[in-house]
Amino acid sequence: MASKGKRRMKKDPRLSMMKQLEELQNQMLQAQTSLEEETVTASAGGGAVVVEMTGTQELRSIKISPEVVDPEDVEMLEDLIVAAFKEAQAKAQALAQSKLGPLTGGIDIPGLF
């Protein structure tokens, strides 16, 4: 005689995984949108050159103090701009890591940061 108990339906683990992936994708999109809106600022030469960049590493602005614009020493100004840009880029990468890192569980995904 067969038992007349309720049939137990097994949950498909693939559906659960798909739901988790969809949720992760939504969280990633929200984090990326947030990074587009947030900015970091970096300076060089004691504030002579200030660079503003978004969390997605889009350059927003460069401010140069008139005192450092010396036609006889353009190379110094170029160096200050590069230094400020690199610092802003490092800050933007750190910001992206702080927003997206927890979502990837520490996995390094090329091109993500």
Contacts in CASP RR format, 6 or more apart in sequence:
PFRMAT RR
TARGET T0000
AUTHOR 0000-0000-0000
METHOD contacts of the structure
MODEL  1
MASKGKRRMKKDPRLSMMKQLEELQNQMLQAQTSLEEETVTASAGGGAVV
VEMTGTQELRSIKISPEVVDPEDVEMLEDLIVAAFKEAQAKAQALAQSKL
GPLTGGIDIPGLF
24 103 0 8 1.000
27 103 0 8 1.000
28 100 0 8 1.000
28 103 0 8 1.000
31 99 0 8 1.000
31 100 0 8 1.000
31 103 0 8 1.000
32 56 0 8 1.000
32 100 0 8 1.000
34 99 0 8 1.000
35 54 0 8 1.000
35 55 0 8 1.000
35 56 0 8 1.000
35 95 0 8 1.000
35 96 0 8 1.000
35 99 0 8 1.000
35 100 0 8 1.000
36 54 0 8 1.000
36 55 0 8 1.000
36 56 0 8 1.000
36 58 0 8 1.000
37 54 0 8 1.000
38 54 0 8 1.000
38 55 0 8 1.000
38 95 0 8 1.000
39 52 0 8 1.000
39 53 0 8 1.000
39 54 0 8 1.000
39 55 0 8 1.000
39 60 0 8 1.000
40 52 0 8 1.000
40 53 0 8 1.000
40 54 0 8 1.000
40 55 0 8 1.000
40 88 0 8 1.000
40 91 0 8 1.000
40 92 0 8 1.000
40 95 0 8 1.000
41 50 0 8 1.000
41 51 0 8 1.000
41 52 0 8 1.000
41 53 0 8 1.000
41 88 0 8 1.000
41 91 0 8 1.000
42 50 0 8 1.000
42 51 0 8 1.000
42 53 0 8 1.000
42 84 0 8 1.000
42 85 0 8 1.000
42 87 0 8 1.000
42 88 0 8 1.000
42 90 0 8 1.000
42 91 0 8 1.000
43 49 0 8 1.000
43 50 0 8 1.000
43 51 0 8 1.000
43 84 0 8 1.000
43 87 0 8 1.000
44 79 0 8 1.000
44 80 0 8 1.000
44 81 0 8 1.000
44 83 0 8 1.000
44 84 0 8 1.000
44 87 0 8 1.000
45 68 0 8 1.000
45 80 0 8 1.000
45 83 0 8 1.000
47 65 0 8 1.000
48 64 0 8 1.000
48 65 0 8 1.000
48 67 0 8 1.000
48 68 0 8 1.000
48 80 0 8 1.000
49 62 0 8 1.000
49 63 0 8 1.000
49 64 0 8 1.000
49 65 0 8 1.000
49 68 0 8 1.000
49 77 0 8 1.000
49 80 0 8 1.000
49 81 0 8 1.000
49 83 0 8 1.000
49 84 0 8 1.000
50 61 0 8 1.000
50 62 0 8 1.000
50 63 0 8 1.000
50 84 0 8 1.000
51 59 0 8 1.000
51 61 0 8 1.000
51 62 0 8 1.000
51 63 0 8 1.000
51 81 0 8 1.000
51 84 0 8 1.000
51 85 0 8 1.000
51 87 0 8 1.000
51 88 0 8 1.000
52 59 0 8 1.000
52 60 0 8 1.000
52 61 0 8 1.000
52 62 0 8 1.000
52 63 0 8 1.000
52 88 0 8 1.000
53 59 0 8 1.000
53 60 0 8 1.000
53 85 0 8 1.000
53 88 0 8 1.000
53 89 0 8 1.000
53 91 0 8 1.000
53 92 0 8 1.000
54 60 0 8 1.000
54 92 0 8 1.000
55 92 0 8 1.000
55 95 0 8 1.000
55 96 0 8 1.000
56 92 0 8 1.000
56 96 0 8 1.000
57 89 0 8 1.000
57 92 0 8 1.000
57 93 0 8 1.000
59 85 0 8 1.000
59 88 0 8 1.000
62 81 0 8 1.000
62 84 0 8 1.000
62 85 0 8 1.000
64 77 0 8 1.000
64 81 0 8 1.000
68 76 0 8 1.000
68 77 0 8 1.000
68 80 0 8 1.000
69 77 0 8 1.000
70 76 0 8 1.000
70 77 0 8 1.000
93 113 0 8 1.000
96 112 0 8 1.000
96 113 0 8 1.000
97 113 0 8 1.000
100 112 0 8 1.000
100 113 0 8 1.000
101 113 0 8 1.000
104 112 0 8 1.000
END
